[in-house]
Amino acid sequence: MRIWLLAVVTSLTVGIGPVMAAPAPTPVGTHGALRVCGTKLCDRLGKPVQLRGMSTHGIQWYANCVNGPSLDVLARDWRADLLRISMYVQEDGYASDPRKFTELVDDYIDLATARGLYVIVDWHILDPGDPMANLDRARTFFGEIANRHRGADNILYEIANEPSGVSWSRIRSYAEQVIPVIRAQDPDAVVLVGTRGWSSLGISEDADEREVIANPVRATNVMYTFHFYAASHGHNYLNALSRAADKLPMFVTEFGTQKYTGDGGDNFTRAQSYLDLMAAKGIGWANWNWSDDKRSGAVFKKGTCKAGAYADTSRLKPAGTWVRDRLRTGRS
């Protein structure tokens, strides 16, 4: 009997083979489709979720920094939840070759999706600051991307990076013309709307969040964006974000630890104050930027992308080390 049992156990063990470890859960696998609930971003179960990750630099300049190996590092080593794809409209971006840049964004979405990351598709306007100047282009681009990825659980649409020099009512009117184009293809996608004064809630243009609270975009599943650079934007900006987050669904789609130019010395102390606030209020964020640009806001030292040395932490600039540590070690 013992011999028979041993034979059975042996045959079962051989048949089963080595037990493979289950794959690590991904952000999208864990949270699924997102929606806005009150002032929070919520997962498929209606539970508030804070997404954190990195923004690319302009993909017309640093496309070589966004590829399978680099996103493997972002997802697995840095433990990010999201990638923000920063597609400039001007400055040799989309307007110079709409087909090329639509295909490039499409490819990056697929790369991020394969790694279980959420994706922010960033319509990166700077100059002109009036989003209406690119309205027709925006409708074409977002209509095509939303159609290609209809039904995807991981895409958020940022329809105006940093409006400036125009009223909130004009920004809102723009949003209310672009959102229906997205909704026609993807009825439930979260849309991120830029705010006045380079997405400062108007603070940089002597206004504040009250104009948005009084006249929100007339659409569902909408969030409002806020950008800060810690060495430039002090407590008046921090306080505006805090007040707004009690009334509006907010997402910090871009921030840096340097000056607003993306360069200069880092103010990690003030940046940590912002991160603490965002953790306390569940505000998602994307750090600028995932590239090896010469400026201090790029996480990698020059030459890293050409070498493909994304996992080499000795190639990180101080800001890169700082943000990687925060993505890896805690919710703030």
C-alpha positions as CSV (number, residue, x, y, z in Angstrom):
1,M,0.0,0.0,0.0
2,R,2.8,2.4,0.9
3,I,4.5,1.7,-2.4
4,W,1.3,2.3,-4.3
5,L,0.6,5.6,-2.5
6,L,4.2,6.7,-3.2
7,A,3.8,5.9,-6.9
8,V,0.5,7.9,-7.0
9,V,2.1,10.9,-5.3
10,T,5.1,10.8,-7.5
11,S,3.1,10.6,-10.7
12,L,0.9,13.5,-9.5
13,T,4.0,15.6,-8.7
14,V,5.6,14.9,-12.0
15,G,2.4,15.6,-13.8
16,I,1.9,18.9,-12.1
17,G,5.4,20.1,-12.5
18,P,6.9,23.1,-10.8
19,V,4.4,25.6,-9.3
20,M,4.7,28.9,-11.0
21,A,4.3,32.2,-9.1
22,A,1.2,34.2,-9.9
23,P,1.9,37.3,-11.9
24,A,2.1,40.5,-9.8
25,P,-1.2,42.5,-10.0
26,T,-1.2,45.5,-12.2
27,P,-2.8,48.9,-11.5
28,V,-5.5,48.3,-14.1
29,G,-6.0,44.7,-13.1
30,T,-6.5,45.8,-9.5
31,H,-8.8,48.9,-10.1
32,G,-10.4,48.3,-13.5
33,A,-12.5,51.0,-15.2
34,L,-12.5,54.4,-13.4
35,R,-15.2,56.9,-12.8
36,V,-15.7,60.1,-10.9
37,C,-17.7,59.8,-7.7
38,G,-18.2,63.1,-6.0
39,T,-14.9,64.8,-5.6
40,K,-12.9,61.6,-6.0
41,L,-11.6,59.3,-8.7
42,C,-13.0,55.8,-8.0
43,D,-12.3,52.3,-9.2
44,R,-14.7,49.8,-10.6
45,L,-16.1,49.0,-7.1
46,G,-16.7,52.7,-6.3
47,K,-13.7,52.9,-4.0
48,P,-11.6,56.1,-4.1
49,V,-8.2,55.6,-5.8
50,Q,-5.1,57.8,-6.0
51,L,-3.1,57.2,-9.2
52,R,0.5,58.2,-9.3
53,G,3.1,58.1,-12.1
54,M,5.2,59.9,-14.7
55,S,4.6,62.2,-17.6
56,T,6.8,61.9,-20.7
57,H,8.5,64.9,-22.1
58,G,7.4,66.0,-25.5
59,I,7.3,62.9,-27.7
60,Q,8.5,64.9,-30.7
61,W,11.9,65.3,-28.9
62,Y,12.2,62.3,-26.6
63,A,10.4,59.4,-28.3
64,N,13.5,57.3,-27.7
65,C,12.8,57.4,-24.0
66,V,9.4,55.7,-24.3
67,N,9.6,52.0,-25.3
68,G,9.0,48.5,-23.9
69,P,12.2,48.3,-21.7
70,S,11.7,51.8,-20.3
71,L,8.0,51.1,-19.4
72,D,9.0,47.8,-17.9
73,V,11.2,49.8,-15.5
74,L,8.4,52.4,-14.8
75,A,5.8,49.7,-14.1
76,R,7.9,47.1,-12.3
77,D,10.8,48.9,-10.6
78,W,9.3,52.3,-10.1
79,R,5.8,50.8,-9.4
80,A,4.0,53.6,-11.1
81,D,0.2,53.4,-11.8
82,L,0.2,55.6,-14.9
83,L,2.0,57.1,-17.9
84,R,1.0,60.5,-19.2
85,I,1.7,60.8,-22.9
86,S,2.6,64.4,-23.5
87,M,1.9,65.2,-27.2
88,Y,2.6,68.8,-28.0
89,V,0.3,70.3,-30.5
90,Q,2.7,73.1,-31.7
91,E,6.5,73.1,-31.4
92,D,6.9,70.5,-34.2
93,G,4.2,68.3,-32.6
94,Y,0.8,67.1,-33.8
95,A,0.1,70.1,-36.1
96,S,3.2,69.4,-38.1
97,D,2.2,65.8,-38.9
98,P,-1.2,64.6,-37.5
99,R,-0.9,61.1,-38.8
100,K,2.6,60.5,-37.4
101,F,1.7,61.7,-33.9
102,T,-1.7,59.9,-33.8
103,E,0.1,56.7,-34.6
104,L,2.9,57.4,-32.1
105,V,0.4,58.0,-29.3
106,D,-1.5,54.9,-30.3
107,D,1.7,52.8,-30.1
108,Y,2.5,54.3,-26.6
109,I,-1.0,53.5,-25.4
110,D,-0.6,49.9,-26.5
111,L,2.8,49.6,-24.7
112,A,1.4,51.0,-21.5
113,T,-1.7,48.9,-21.7
114,A,0.4,45.7,-22.1
115,R,2.0,46.6,-18.7
116,G,-1.2,47.2,-16.9
117,L,-0.7,51.0,-16.6
118,Y,-3.3,53.7,-16.8
119,V,-2.7,56.2,-19.6
120,I,-3.3,60.0,-19.7
121,V,-3.5,61.2,-23.3
122,D,-2.3,64.8,-22.9
123,W,-3.2,67.3,-25.6
124,H,-0.2,69.5,-24.7
125,I,-1.1,73.1,-25.6
126,L,1.2,75.9,-24.4
127,D,1.4,78.6,-27.1
128,P,-1.2,79.7,-28.1
129,G,-2.8,79.4,-24.7
130,D,-6.3,79.6,-26.1
131,P,-7.5,76.0,-26.6
132,M,-10.0,77.2,-29.1
133,A,-7.1,77.9,-31.5
134,N,-6.8,74.1,-31.9
135,L,-10.4,73.1,-31.5
136,D,-10.8,71.4,-34.9
137,R,-7.5,69.5,-34.4
138,A,-8.5,68.4,-30.9
139,R,-11.8,67.1,-32.1
140,T,-10.1,65.1,-34.9
141,F,-7.4,63.7,-32.7
142,F,-9.6,62.7,-29.7
143,G,-12.3,61.3,-32.0
144,E,-9.7,59.0,-33.6
145,I,-7.9,57.9,-30.4
146,A,-11.2,57.3,-28.6
147,N,-12.5,55.2,-31.5
148,R,-9.4,53.1,-31.6
149,H,-9.5,52.4,-27.9
150,R,-13.2,52.4,-27.2
151,G,-14.1,50.2,-24.3
152,A,-10.6,50.3,-22.8
153,D,-10.5,50.6,-19.0
154,N,-7.3,52.5,-18.7
155,I,-7.4,55.7,-20.7
156,L,-8.0,59.2,-19.3
157,Y,-8.2,62.1,-21.8
158,E,-6.5,65.4,-20.9
159,I,-8.0,67.8,-23.4
160,A,-6.0,71.0,-22.7
161,N,-2.7,70.9,-20.9
162,E,-2.2,74.5,-19.8
163,P,-4.7,77.1,-21.1
164,S,-3.6,80.7,-20.5
165,G,-4.6,84.2,-21.4
166,V,-8.3,83.3,-21.7
167,S,-11.3,83.2,-19.5
168,W,-12.6,80.2,-17.7
169,S,-15.9,80.5,-19.6
170,R,-13.9,80.1,-22.9
171,I,-12.0,77.0,-21.6
172,R,-15.3,75.5,-20.4
173,S,-16.9,76.2,-23.9
174,Y,-14.0,74.4,-25.5
175,A,-14.3,71.4,-23.2
176,E,-18.1,71.2,-23.9
177,Q,-17.3,70.9,-27.6
178,V,-14.5,68.3,-27.3
179,I,-16.1,66.0,-24.7
180,P,-19.0,64.9,-26.9
181,V,-16.5,63.7,-29.5
182,I,-14.9,61.5,-26.9
183,R,-18.3,60.4,-25.5
184,A,-19.5,59.3,-28.9
185,Q,-16.9,56.6,-28.9
186,D,-16.2,56.1,-25.2
187,P,-19.2,57.1,-23.1
188,D,-17.7,56.4,-19.7
189,A,-14.1,57.7,-20.1
190,V,-12.7,60.1,-17.5
191,V,-11.9,63.5,-19.1
192,L,-9.4,65.9,-17.5
193,V,-10.0,69.6,-18.2
194,G,-7.2,72.2,-17.9
195,T,-7.9,75.3,-15.8
196,R,-7.1,78.9,-16.2
197,G,-3.5,80.3,-15.8
198,W,-1.5,77.3,-16.9
199,S,-3.7,74.9,-15.0
200,S,-3.2,76.9,-11.7
201,L,-7.0,77.2,-11.1
202,G,-6.5,80.8,-12.1
203,I,-4.0,81.7,-9.4
204,S,-1.3,82.7,-12.0
205,E,-3.8,85.1,-13.5
206,D,-5.1,86.7,-10.3
207,A,-8.2,84.4,-10.1
208,D,-9.0,81.3,-8.1
209,E,-11.0,78.1,-8.0
210,R,-14.3,79.8,-7.3
211,E,-15.0,80.5,-11.0
212,V,-14.7,76.8,-11.7
213,I,-16.9,75.8,-8.7
214,A,-19.5,78.4,-9.8
215,N,-19.5,77.3,-13.5
216,P,-18.4,73.7,-13.8
217,V,-18.2,71.9,-17.1
218,R,-21.6,70.5,-18.0
219,A,-20.6,66.8,-18.4
220,T,-20.2,63.8,-16.2
221,N,-16.9,61.9,-15.4
222,V,-15.0,65.2,-15.6
223,M,-12.0,66.2,-13.4
224,Y,-10.0,69.5,-13.3
225,T,-6.3,69.7,-13.5
226,F,-3.7,71.6,-11.5
227,H,0.0,72.0,-12.2
228,F,2.7,73.1,-9.8
229,Y,6.5,73.5,-9.7
230,A,7.6,73.5,-6.1
231,A,10.5,76.0,-6.5
232,S,8.1,78.5,-8.0
233,H,4.7,77.9,-6.6
234,G,4.3,78.6,-2.9
235,H,1.6,78.3,-0.3
236,N,-1.0,80.3,-2.2
237,Y,-1.0,77.7,-4.9
238,L,-1.0,74.8,-2.3
239,N,-3.9,76.4,-0.4
240,A,-5.9,76.8,-3.7
241,L,-5.4,73.1,-4.5
242,S,-6.5,72.2,-1.0
243,R,-9.7,74.3,-1.1
244,A,-10.6,73.2,-4.6
245,A,-10.2,69.5,-3.8
246,D,-13.0,69.9,-1.2
247,K,-15.4,71.0,-3.9
248,L,-14.1,69.7,-7.2
249,P,-12.6,66.4,-8.5
250,M,-8.9,67.4,-9.0
251,F,-6.0,65.7,-10.7
252,V,-2.4,67.0,-10.7
253,T,-1.4,65.9,-14.2
254,E,2.0,67.7,-14.1
255,F,4.3,68.8,-11.3
256,G,8.0,69.3,-10.8
257,T,10.3,69.9,-7.8
258,Q,12.1,72.7,-9.7
259,K,11.0,76.1,-11.1
260,Y,8.1,76.3,-13.6
261,T,10.7,76.2,-16.4
262,G,11.4,72.6,-15.4
263,D,14.9,73.5,-14.5
264,G,16.9,75.0,-11.6
265,G,17.3,73.8,-8.0
266,D,14.9,71.4,-6.4
267,N,12.7,72.4,-3.5
268,F,12.0,68.9,-2.1
269,T,10.6,70.3,1.2
270,R,7.8,72.2,-0.5
271,A,7.2,69.4,-3.0
272,Q,6.7,67.0,-0.1
273,S,4.1,69.4,1.3
274,Y,2.2,69.1,-1.9
275,L,2.5,65.3,-2.0
276,D,1.3,65.1,1.6
277,L,-1.8,67.1,0.7
278,M,-2.4,65.0,-2.4
279,A,-2.1,61.8,-0.4
280,A,-4.5,63.1,2.3
281,K,-7.1,64.1,-0.3
282,G,-6.6,61.3,-2.7
283,I,-5.5,63.5,-5.6
284,G,-3.7,61.7,-8.4
285,W,-0.5,63.0,-9.9
286,A,2.1,62.7,-12.7
287,N,5.6,64.0,-12.3
288,W,7.4,65.9,-15.1
289,N,9.3,64.2,-16.8
290,W,10.3,60.7,-18.0
291,S,13.3,61.7,-20.2
292,D,17.0,62.5,-20.3
293,D,16.6,66.1,-21.1
294,K,19.4,68.3,-19.9
295,R,17.2,70.2,-17.4
296,S,16.8,69.2,-13.8
297,G,13.2,68.2,-14.2
298,A,14.1,65.2,-16.4
299,V,14.6,62.1,-14.2
300,F,17.5,60.6,-16.2
301,K,20.9,62.0,-16.8
302,K,21.8,62.8,-20.4
303,G,22.5,59.7,-22.6
304,T,20.4,57.3,-20.5
305,C,17.8,56.7,-23.1
306,K,20.3,56.1,-25.9
307,A,22.1,53.6,-23.7
308,G,18.8,52.0,-22.7
309,A,20.0,52.1,-19.1
310,Y,16.7,52.9,-17.5
311,A,17.1,50.5,-14.5
312,D,20.5,51.9,-13.6
313,T,19.8,54.1,-10.6
314,S,23.2,55.8,-10.8
315,R,21.9,57.5,-13.9
316,L,19.1,59.3,-12.0
317,K,19.2,63.0,-11.3
318,P,18.3,64.1,-7.8
319,A,14.7,64.7,-8.8
320,G,14.5,61.2,-10.4
321,T,15.8,59.6,-7.2
322,W,13.3,61.5,-5.1
323,V,10.2,60.7,-7.2
324,R,11.2,57.0,-7.7
325,D,11.6,56.7,-3.9
326,R,8.1,58.1,-3.4
327,L,6.5,55.9,-6.0
328,R,8.2,52.8,-4.5
329,T,7.9,53.3,-0.8
330,G,4.5,54.8,0.0
331,R,1.4,56.6,-1.0
332,S,3.0,60.0,-0.6
